[in-house]
Amino acid sequence: MSDARPSSIAVQGEIFGEMLDHWGLASPLVVAHDFGGAVTLRAHLLGGRDYAGYVLMNVVAMRPWGSAFFEHVKRHIKAFTGLPPHIHEAIVRAYVRSAIATAISEDDVEALVAPWLSEAGQVSFYRQFAQADERYTAEAEPHFGEVRCPVAILWGEQDPWIPIDRGRALHEAMPQAVFEVLPEAGHLPQLEAPDRVLTALEKHLDCA
C-alpha cells in the first residue's frame, strides 16, 4: 500500500467492502480479530455491509487503544524505521511474544514474525504504528448498538495487549451481543486455545 493511499483502518474498511463485492458475498459470516474488529465494524456500521453472523475476538474497537510500546514507536517512528535488521528482528520477536499468555508452537511464532523481517516488511511494521488514529474507531463507537446481525464477543481472559475489561466495555456498548471469556488465553486465542475457539465459532455462527 503506497503512501499516497495510507493503509488506515478507514481505507481497510473500504477495501473489505470491495472484497465482499468482488467475491459476491452479500451477507457473509465474519470473524474479526485485533484491528479486524475496527475494520469490519466500520464496513458494517458506516459502510452498510450486511453480515449473517459476526464474531469479534480480542478486537481493537474502542478508545483508548495501543500499548505503551505502540505509543512510543508512534512518537519516534523515524528512529525505528532505520534500525539494523537484527535489532528490528529482536523487537518484532519480543513484540509478538508479548501478546501471548499461553505457549504456542515455535512454528506459529515464526509464521507471525516472518512477514515483518524483509526490507518492505520492516517499513510496513512501523508504518502501521504511524498511521494508527483513534478517530477511525471513534466514528463507529456511537453505532455499536446498531449491529444488524447476531454477534458474539470472544475474549482471551489474559490478553496483555487489550485487557478483558475492554471486551466487557464493548459488550456494554453492544448489549445485544453474547460475551464469552476464553480462560487462560492471551491476545491470540486462535493459536493459544484453538479447540475452544473452534467450539465457540461453531456455536455462535451456527455452523456445526
C-alpha positions in Angstrom: 0.0 0.0 0.0 1.6 3.3 -1.1 2.0 6.4 1.0 -0.4 8.1 -1.5 -3.2 6.0 0.0 -2.3 5.1 3.6 -3.3 1.7 4.9 -5.5 3.3 7.6 -8.4 1.5 9.3 -10.8 3.6 7.2 -9.1 2.5 3.9 -9.1 -1.1 5.1 -12.8 -0.9 5.8 -13.5 0.3 2.3 -11.3 -2.4 0.8 -13.0 -5.1 2.9 -16.3 -3.9 1.4 -14.9 -4.0 -2.1 -13.6 -7.5 -1.5 -17.1 -8.7 -0.5 -18.4 -7.2 -3.7 -15.7 -8.9 -5.7 -16.5 -12.3 -4.2 -20.3 -11.7 -4.4 -20.7 -12.1 -0.7 -23.8 -10.1 0.2 -24.2 -11.4 3.8 -21.2 -13.4 4.9 -20.2 -14.9 8.3 -17.5 -12.7 9.6 -14.8 -13.4 12.3 -12.7 -10.5 13.2 -9.6 -10.3 15.4 -7.5 -7.3 16.6 -7.6 -4.5 14.0 -10.0 -6.6 12.0 -12.6 -5.6 14.5 -12.3 -1.9 13.8 -12.1 -2.6 10.0 -15.2 -4.8 9.9 -17.2 -2.7 12.3 -16.7 0.3 10.0 -17.7 -1.7 7.0 -20.9 -2.9 8.7 -21.9 0.2 10.7 -20.6 3.0 8.4 -20.4 1.2 5.1 -23.7 -0.6 5.1 -22.3 -4.1 4.6 -24.5 -6.9 6.0 -23.3 -9.9 7.8 -25.2 -13.2 8.5 -23.2 -13.7 11.7 -20.4 -11.9 13.4 -17.7 -12.8 15.9 -15.4 -10.2 17.5 -12.4 -11.7 19.2 -9.9 -9.6 21.2 -10.6 -6.7 18.9 -9.5 -3.1 18.6 -12.8 -1.3 18.7 -12.9 1.4 21.4 -10.7 4.2 22.6 -8.2 4.3 24.1 -6.2 1.7 22.2 -2.5 1.0 21.8 0.1 -0.2 24.3 2.9 1.9 25.9 5.2 0.4 23.3 2.8 1.2 20.5 2.6 4.9 21.6 6.4 5.1 22.0 7.0 3.8 18.5 4.4 6.2 17.0 6.1 9.2 18.6 9.6 8.1 17.4 8.8 6.4 14.1 11.9 7.6 12.2 14.2 6.2 14.8 12.7 2.7 14.4 12.4 2.6 10.6 16.2 2.9 10.3 17.1 0.2 12.8 19.6 -2.5 11.7 17.8 -5.7 10.6 19.0 -7.8 13.6 17.7 -5.2 16.1 14.4 -4.9 14.3 14.0 -8.7 14.3 14.6 -8.8 18.1 12.0 -6.1 18.6 9.4 -7.9 16.4 10.0 -11.2 18.2 9.6 -9.6 21.6 6.5 -7.7 20.5 4.9 -10.9 19.2 5.7 -12.9 22.3 4.3 -10.1 24.5 0.8 -10.9 23.1 0.9 -14.5 24.3 -0.3 -15.8 27.7 -0.3 -19.5 26.9 2.6 -21.0 25.0 2.2 -21.6 21.2 4.4 -23.6 18.9 7.6 -22.1 17.6 6.3 -22.7 14.0 3.4 -20.4 14.8 5.8 -17.8 16.3 7.9 -17.9 13.2 4.8 -17.5 10.9 3.8 -14.4 12.9 7.3 -12.9 12.8 8.4 -13.7 9.2 6.3 -11.2 7.2 7.9 -8.3 9.1 11.6 -9.2 8.6 12.1 -8.3 4.9 13.0 -4.7 4.0 9.4 -4.0 2.9 8.1 -5.8 6.0 10.2 -3.6 8.3 8.8 -0.5 6.7 5.2 -1.8 6.9 5.7 -2.9 10.5 6.4 0.6 11.7 4.0 2.3 9.3 1.1 0.7 11.0 2.1 2.5 14.2 2.5 5.8 12.4 -0.9 5.6 10.7 -2.9 4.5 13.8 -5.6 7.1 14.6 -8.3 6.7 17.2 -10.7 8.8 15.2 -11.4 5.8 13.0 -12.8 3.9 16.0 -14.4 7.0 17.4 -16.6 7.3 14.3 -18.0 3.8 14.8 -18.4 3.7 18.6 -21.8 5.6 18.7 -23.3 3.0 16.4 -22.3 -0.2 18.3 -25.9 -0.7 19.4 -27.0 -0.8 15.7 -25.3 -4.1 14.7 -27.8 -5.8 12.4 -26.9 -9.5 12.9 -26.3 -12.0 15.6 -22.9 -11.1 17.2 -20.6 -12.7 19.8 -17.7 -11.2 21.6 -14.9 -13.7 22.5 -12.0 -12.5 24.7 -8.9 -14.2 25.9 -9.0 -13.8 29.7 -5.3 -13.0 30.0 -4.9 -10.7 27.0 -1.9 -8.5 27.8 -2.5 -6.1 24.8 -6.2 -5.4 25.1 -7.3 -6.4 28.6 -10.5 -8.2 29.1 -12.1 -5.1 30.6 -12.1 -3.6 27.1 -14.1 -6.6 26.0 -16.6 -6.1 28.8 -16.8 -2.4 27.9 -17.5 -3.4 24.3 -20.3 -5.7 25.5 -21.8 -2.9 27.5 -21.9 -0.8 24.3 -23.2 -3.7 22.3 -25.7 -5.3 24.7 -27.3 -7.4 22.0 -24.1 -9.4 21.8 -23.2 -12.6 23.5 -20.0 -12.3 25.6 -17.7 -15.3 26.2 -14.5 -15.4 28.1 -11.7 -17.8 26.9 -9.9 -18.9 30.0 -6.1 -18.6 30.2 -5.8 -17.4 26.6 -4.0 -14.1 25.7 -4.3 -11.9 22.7 -4.1 -14.8 20.2 -6.8 -17.3 21.3 -6.9 -18.8 17.8 -3.3 -20.1 18.4 -3.3 -20.4 22.2 -6.7 -22.2 22.6 -7.7 -23.3 19.1 -10.1 -26.0 20.2 -12.0 -23.7 22.4 -12.1 -21.1 19.7 -13.5 -23.6 17.1 -16.1 -24.7 19.6 -17.2 -21.1 20.2 -17.3 -20.3 16.5 -19.4 -23.4 15.7 -21.8 -22.4 18.5 -22.1 -18.7 17.8 -22.1 -18.9 14.0 -24.4 -21.9 14.0 -22.2 -23.7 11.5 -21.7 -27.0 13.4 
